[in-house]
Amino acid sequence: MSAFEIFTSVLPKFFHSQLFFTPKAPTADCTGKTVIVTGANTGLGKEAARHFVRLNAEKVIIACRNLDKGEAAKKEIASSGASTIIEVWQLDLQDYDSVKAFAKRANGLKRLDVVLENAGINTTKFVIAGGNESTITVNVVSTFLLALLILPKLQETAKIHNTTPNLCIVSSEVHFFTSLPQRKNPSIFGTLNDKAQANMLGRYNESKMLEVLACREIAREHPISDMRVTLNFINPGLCKSELSREAPAFLVKVIMLLARTTEVGGRTLVVAATAGPETHGKYFSDNKVTRCANLVEGSEGPELQRRVWGELAEKLEQIEPGVTRVLDA
């Protein structure tokens, strides 16, 4: 996206959203449902978990890397006196074995109705983890590895309980702020993992663009009638969050002036994660389905989606052979 488009189109919408729109609290009835929220020991994830408890979910699983912080979040949420069962499970998205172990445990649940993949990182440091730059590993590769490994339980729940479970990926409006320059090279992920070509100031934006493209392509190839699980992706807006901890102090001050509270941000996550099957493959922002960036919606979008998902699927198959076949089951 050009600077002109950002200043004339994207930024006005951003400021209007942040200053004049307050998302309403979710009202969906989650009675009897089991919910997983990743990255729920803090920030938006914790507030989303709190909302699910308020909405009468039978069980809410806090998935996080630090179990002590997860237990602290559990204690805080449970202090409301709700009858929801809250559990803390370990999940480290920089470790594929941890992702596999978590998914195996989840597939042993009695039922699973909502998986809200909120965990992510935003770093300016180039570090290799799991064979990729760490932002790509956490925000993209492990996020979709978990999604596919856990999909069978969601589909089983759909069949047994005659319902449509939700798989919601927390993305961001910052996908508007990248042209994904790596698309000009033969290998998108190969370029992203090349330290010599990396611009880490834009890496978070790029990871969110990849999430958007992958979600759309999966939903295009696998409509709701086949998948039986609603896959959508959400922009919570600019919120007070630990994601900004590496940002310069002056920028953090600006963020605090414009940012939504974590409670309000948590509302948006739950609204998307409880939305109906008509939102399959759709992008949520300000509690409604809306358009993605021009790069995604334009003429180049369909081929770019296919390339991103093709490269990502190949990576996932290398980590867990056969994992993508669940989409065709």
N, C-alpha and C positions, 0 to 999 in steps of 0.2 A: 504494500500500500504506500502511495506517495505521501510526502509531507502535506501536500495540498489537501488530499482526501482526509487525512487524519485531523487537520485543523478545521476543515469545513463540514465534515460529516461525523466522524467518530467522537471527537472531543465534546462537541455540543450535546450529543446524546448521553455521554458519560456524565457530564456535569449536571444535566437535567435529572438523570437517574439518581445520582448521589445526593443532590440537594432537595429534590422535590418529590421523590417517590419513596415511600416506606412500605416495604412488603408486609402484607397481613400475615398473621400467624396461621399455620396450617390447621386444618380442622378434620382431616381424614380420621376415620375410626380404625385403629390398628389392633383392636381386640383380638386376641388369640394368635397374633402374628409374631414371628421371630425376625429380628433385624440385626444386621451387622453394619457397624460404622467404623471404617478404618481411620486412623489418626484421631481417635475420639478421646484421647487423654487431655486435649487442650483445644482452645480456639473454637472454630466453627464446628468441628466434629463433636466436641463435647456438648455444645449447645444443641446440635442436631439430635444427639443421643437423649438429651434432656427432653426435647420436644417429643420424641418417640415414647418416652416414659409417660409424659403427660397425655399422650394420645392412646394410652392403655395397651401398648404392646405387651405381649406376654413375656418376651425375653428380648433383651438388648445386649448385644455383645460388643464391648469396647475393644477394638483391635489396635494395638500400639506396640512400639518397640520397647519402651520402658515400662515394665510391669508396675513398678512403684508409683509412677505418675498415673498409670491407668487405675490403680487401686484408689489413689487419692481422688481421681475424678469420679469413680464409682461411689465412694463415700459421700462426696458432695452431692451428686445427683440423687442418691438414695435417701438423703436427709429430708427430702420432701414427704417421705412416708408412703410413697407409691408402692403398690404391690408387685410391680414389674420385677422379674428376675434380671439382675444385671451381672454379667460376667466379664472378666478381663482376660483376653487371649493375646499371646505374644505374636507379633508380626513384624518382621524386618524386611522391608521392600528392597534393601540392598543385597539380600541373601535369597537366592532362588530356592534353596532348601527350606528356608523358613516359610516362604510362600507356599511351597508344596505341602509342608507339614500342616500349615494353617488350613489349607483347602481340604486336606484329608480329614481333619477334625470337623470342619464345617459340613462335609458330606455325610457325617455320622449324626447330624442333628435330626430331630423328629420331623421338622419342617423348616423351610427358609423362605421368607416372603420378600425381604428387601436387603439388598447389598448396596450400601452407599460408599463408594470408593472416594474418600476425601483426602487421604494421606498424600503428601507431596513435599518436595523440597524446592527451594529457590536459592541457589548459590552462585557466586561468581568465581568459585575455585574449580579448576578443571581437575577432576579426580576420576580415575577409572574404577568402576565397581561392576562386577558381573559381566565384564567384557565390553562395557559401554561407558561413556561419560555418565557420572552418577545421576545427573538430572534426568537423562534419558532412561536409565535403568529404573529409577524409582517412579517417575511420573508416567512413563509409557510402557516399557517392557514388563515390569513386574505388575503394573496395574492391569494390563490385559492378560497376563499369565494367570493372575488370580481370578479374573473375570471368567476365563474359559474353564479353569479347573473347578470353579464353584457352580458353573452353569448347570451341570446335571442335577444338583440338588434343587435348584430353582425350578427346573423343568419337571422334576418329580413332584414338587409341591403343587405346580400348576395342574398336573394330571390328577393327583389324589384329591385335592381340595377344590378343584374346578375354579381356579382363580388365575390371575395373571400377575406373577411376581415382578418385581422391579430391580433392574440393575442400573444404577445411576453413577455416572462418572463426573466428578467435580472438575470442570474445566475452568475457563476464564475468558472474559472479554479481551484479555491481552493478546489473544490469537489474532485480533484485528491489527495489532501493531507489528506484525512480521510478514515479510514477503516470502519467508522460508527460502532464502537464497540457495540452500543446499539442493533444492529441486533441480537446479541447472546442471548438476553433476550426475553421472551415471548411477551412483549409489548415495541415496539420501542419508542413510544411517552411517555409512562409511565416512562420509564427510563430517557428520556431526561428531564422530568419534576421533577425528583427526585434530589433535591439539594445535597444530600449526595453523589450522583454518578456523579455529573456534573463536567466536565472539561471545564470551560468557555473559556480557551485559544483556544480550537478547536471548539467552538460552531458555529461560523460563517461558518466554513468549512462544518460542519454537516448540517446546515440549507440549504446550497447550494446543498449538495448531495441529500437531501430530495426533493428539487425543481426538480432536474434532474430526479430522479426516478419517481416522480409523473407525470411530463410532459410526460415522455416516456410511462407510463402505460395508461394514458388517451388517448394518440394518438394511442397506440396499440389497445385498446378496441374500439376506435371510429375513424376510418379512415376518411380521408378528404372527401370522398364521402358521408359519413353520417353526419359529423360534420359541413361541409361547411364553416369552419373557419380554417385558418392555425394557429396551435399552435406550436411555436418553442421556443428555449431558447438560450441565448446569453452570451458569455464571452467577456466583453469589454477589458480584459487585465488589467494590473496594471495601474491605472490612478490617477492623483491628485484628491483627493476627501475627503470629510469630514468623510468618513468611517474610516479613520486612526487617528481620533482625540484623541482616547484613547490609541494609541500606544506609546511606550517609545520614547523619543526625538531622540535617536540615530537611531532608526528604521525608524522614519519619514524622517530623513536625507537621509538614503539609498533609501527609497521609492522615494523621490524627484529626486534622480539621475537616477532612472530607469523608473519612471512613465511617461506614456503618458499624454499629456495635456487633460483637460476635453473636449476641442473641438474635439480632435482626438477620444477620447473615445466615445463622442456623435455620431460620424460618425458610429461606429460599431453597436450601438443600432438601428439606423435608417435603416441601410442596412438590418439587420435581421427583423425588424418590417415592412419592405416593400417587403420581399422576397416572392417567389411564393409558391403555394401549395405543390410543390415537397419537401419542407423543413419541412412538417408537422411531428412533433415528433423528429426533428433533433436538434443537438447542433451546434451553430455557434461559431467559434473562428477565429480571423484574417480574418473576412469577408467571411468565407466559412464554409460549413458543414464539421465537422470533428468528430473523435471518442471521446467518453466520457472516463472516467477512467476505468481501468481494472475491478474494482469491478462491474461496471455497465454493461460493455460489455461482461464480462465473464459468466461462467456457473451459477453462483449464482445470476446474475442480474435479470432474469425474475421473479424468486420467490420473490426476495427482492422488486422489483417494485410492485408486487401484494400486498405484506404485507404493504408497506408504503402507497400506495393509499387506501387500504382497511381501515387502521387505520385512515388516514386523512379524507376519505369520511365519516366515522362514526362520527368524530368530527364535520364535516360540517353539517351533518344532525341534530346533537344536537343543533347547533347554529341556523339553518334555515331548519326546517323539509321540505323534498322534494326537496332540492336545487340540489342534484345530478341527479334528474330525467331529468333535462334539457339536459343532455348529450344523453339521449335516445329519445328525442323529434323528 
